[in-house]
Amino acid sequence: MSGTERPLGRSGVSVPALGVGTNRWNTGEPGQARLNETLAAALDVGMGFLDTAEVYGFGRSELAVGVAAQQDGRPVVLASKFAPLPARLTTAQFESALDRTLKRLGRESLDLYYLHFPYSLRGVDTWMKAMAKAIEAGKIGAAGISNCNVAQMRTAADVLARYGVPLAANQVQYSLLHRAPETNGVLDACRQMDVALIAYRPLAGGAVSAGSRKNKGSAALVDALQEVAAAQDVTTLQVALAWLLKRDEHVIAIPGATKPDHVRQNSRALTLELSDEEFAAIDRASTPTPTR
Ligand SMILES: NC(=O)c1ccc[n+]([C@@H]2O[C@H](COP(=O)([O-])OP(=O)(O)OC[C@H]3O[C@@H](n4cnc5c(N)ncnc54)[C@H](OP(=O)(O)O)[C@@H]3O)[C@@H](O)[C@H]2O)c1
């Protein structure tokens, strides 16, 4: 494990502390050539951890990631997600969804597979049993959940433990404009249970950046980010990502990107060291946190 890698809990799988979110791969624009370059850039800068899901672009994101990974040829850590849609009730449906995901990605196994959300007639426990079976079958390396609260995390971990499988990760929304994991117990639970917190929308869709028109009512945060960015000769987005990584060693962030330059810029956060004073100034300036 290199200095910029972090473990997915006790799963034995490690990933770069920053990955690449692909929920807009491929919605037609950008084209595959640019996505290939984006994945190659991620591997060049040590961010070869791609986050996709079967529902992104109705499978087109997984297809685009698979094509880009095959085109590049270097090893890349891949994560995808099972959506427990209302008509999905059986572990056979889980298995066939996973098989279709693997086919689209052109892989025999996935490094990490998540339950995309907990809302399901069958509950988290049914899908965790299916996860444990998929690990036993060698189709996935680690089992995760997403958008789950603390009670759902504990249920998932308990069910997996019956099969000797640790819960690897909970993927939840977490950024300086959405700090709910700090107040709803999820970050504390990740620490206590040794589960990775995979931060999605870590840039709040770009809104944490200074001057963004989407940035609502956070002038103090923008000022604090700008001050640190100027002192460190980096950008405000790089500071925002570095802040998340410094917040806790269980945090791993997956900023979405469809451009190689954005990936290269984000990678600076892997080595950017914020002082305790800089961290605290941004902490104080950050927006009030909702509990959900
Ligand atoms: N589990 C879930 O329910 C869930 C829900 C939402 C998202 N996610 C995952 O989380 C990932 C990230 O979330 P997100 O993509 O919605 O939001 P995000 O990461 O907060 O922001 C992505 C946006 O920031 C831009 N960006 C990235 N790096 C930049 C840079 N260096 N400079 C300027 N702009 C930059 C991207 O532009 P370009 O596209 O132009 O590069 C894109 O518009 C998704 O891709 C997905 O994999 C999971």
Ligand as a Chemical Component Dictionary entry (heavy atoms), coordinates in Angstrom:
data_LIG
# 
_chem_comp.id                   LIG 
_chem_comp.type                 NON-POLYMER 
_chem_comp.pdbx_formal_charge   0 
_chem_comp.three_letter_code    LIG 
# 
loop_
_chem_comp_atom.comp_id 
_chem_comp_atom.atom_id 
_chem_comp_atom.alt_atom_id 
_chem_comp_atom.type_symbol 
_chem_comp_atom.charge 
_chem_comp_atom.model_Cartn_x 
_chem_comp_atom.model_Cartn_y 
_chem_comp_atom.model_Cartn_z 
_chem_comp_atom.pdbx_ordinal 
LIG N1  N1  N 0  -23.829 6.439  -4.290  1  
LIG C1  C1  C 0  -24.613 7.395  -4.756  2  
LIG O1  O1  O 0  -25.831 7.408  -4.542  3  
LIG C2  C2  C 0  -23.980 8.488  -5.568  4  
LIG C3  C3  C 0  -24.713 9.658  -5.837  5  
LIG C4  C4  C 0  -24.076 10.667 -6.583  6  
LIG C5  C5  C 0  -22.770 10.487 -7.038  7  
LIG N2  N2  N 1  -22.114 9.318  -6.772  8  
LIG C6  C6  C 0  -20.719 9.091  -7.245  9  
LIG O2  O2  O 0  -19.921 10.186 -6.816  10 
LIG C7  C7  C 0  -19.218 10.714 -7.936  11 
LIG C8  C8  C 0  -18.934 12.184 -7.716  12 
LIG O3  O3  O 0  -20.130 12.947 -7.587  13 
LIG P1  P1  P 0  -20.552 14.034 -8.660  14 
LIG O4  O4  O 0  -19.816 13.736 -9.923  15 
LIG O5  O5  O -1 -22.020 14.091 -8.702  16 
LIG O6  O6  O 0  -20.074 15.417 -8.009  17 
LIG P2  P2  P 0  -18.638 16.042 -7.661  18 
LIG O7  O7  O 0  -17.586 15.023 -7.665  19 
LIG O8  O8  O 0  -18.814 16.826 -6.424  20 
LIG O9  O9  O 0  -18.429 17.088 -8.854  21 
LIG C9  C9  C 0  -18.242 16.690 -10.184 22 
LIG C10 C10 C 0  -18.173 17.959 -11.022 23 
LIG O10 O10 O 0  -16.979 18.658 -10.709 24 
LIG C11 C11 C 0  -16.261 18.901 -11.897 25 
LIG N3  N3  N 0  -14.832 18.823 -11.581 26 
LIG C12 C12 C 0  -14.119 17.757 -11.155 27 
LIG N4  N4  N 0  -12.829 18.080 -10.975 28 
LIG C13 C13 C 0  -12.716 19.390 -11.311 29 
LIG C14 C14 C 0  -11.639 20.302 -11.355 30 
LIG N5  N5  N 0  -10.402 19.918 -10.983 31 
LIG N6  N6  N 0  -11.882 21.569 -11.753 32 
LIG C15 C15 C 0  -13.133 21.973 -12.116 33 
LIG N7  N7  N 0  -14.196 21.147 -12.102 34 
LIG C16 C16 C 0  -13.995 19.876 -11.694 35 
LIG C17 C17 C 0  -16.675 17.844 -12.876 36 
LIG O11 O11 O 0  -16.454 18.314 -14.189 37 
LIG P3  P3  P 0  -16.129 17.389 -15.492 38 
LIG O12 O12 O 0  -17.173 16.314 -15.573 39 
LIG O13 O13 O 0  -16.224 18.402 -16.586 40 
LIG O14 O14 O 0  -14.742 16.812 -15.336 41 
LIG C18 C18 C 0  -18.151 17.692 -12.514 42 
LIG O15 O15 O 0  -18.898 18.719 -13.148 43 
LIG C19 C19 C 0  -20.142 10.411 -9.122  44 
LIG O16 O16 O 0  -19.478 10.493 -10.372 45 
LIG C20 C20 C 0  -20.594 9.007  -8.763  46 
LIG O17 O17 O 0  -19.595 8.074  -9.131  47 
LIG C21 C21 C 0  -22.699 8.340  -6.023  48 
# 
loop_
_chem_comp_bond.comp_id 
_chem_comp_bond.atom_id_1 
_chem_comp_bond.atom_id_2 
_chem_comp_bond.value_order 
_chem_comp_bond.pdbx_ordinal 
LIG N1  C1  SING 1  
LIG C1  O1  DOUB 2  
LIG C1  C2  SING 3  
LIG C2  C3  SING 4  
LIG C2  C21 DOUB 5  
LIG C3  C4  DOUB 6  
LIG C4  C5  SING 7  
LIG C5  N2  DOUB 8  
LIG N2  C6  SING 9  
LIG N2  C21 SING 10 
LIG C6  O2  SING 11 
LIG C6  C20 SING 12 
LIG O2  C7  SING 13 
LIG C7  C8  SING 14 
LIG C7  C19 SING 15 
LIG C8  O3  SING 16 
LIG O3  P1  SING 17 
LIG P1  O4  DOUB 18 
LIG P1  O5  SING 19 
LIG P1  O6  SING 20 
LIG O6  P2  SING 21 
LIG P2  O7  DOUB 22 
LIG P2  O8  SING 23 
LIG P2  O9  SING 24 
LIG O9  C9  SING 25 
LIG C9  C10 SING 26 
LIG C10 O10 SING 27 
LIG C10 C18 SING 28 
LIG O10 C11 SING 29 
LIG C11 N3  SING 30 
LIG C11 C17 SING 31 
LIG N3  C12 SING 32 
LIG N3  C16 SING 33 
LIG C12 N4  DOUB 34 
LIG N4  C13 SING 35 
LIG C13 C14 SING 36 
LIG C13 C16 DOUB 37 
LIG C14 N5  SING 38 
LIG C14 N6  DOUB 39 
LIG N6  C15 SING 40 
LIG C15 N7  DOUB 41 
LIG N7  C16 SING 42 
LIG C17 O11 SING 43 
LIG C17 C18 SING 44 
LIG O11 P3  SING 45 
LIG P3  O12 DOUB 46 
LIG P3  O13 SING 47 
LIG P3  O14 SING 48 
LIG C18 O15 SING 49 
LIG C19 O16 SING 50 
LIG C19 C20 SING 51 
LIG C20 O17 SING 52 
# 
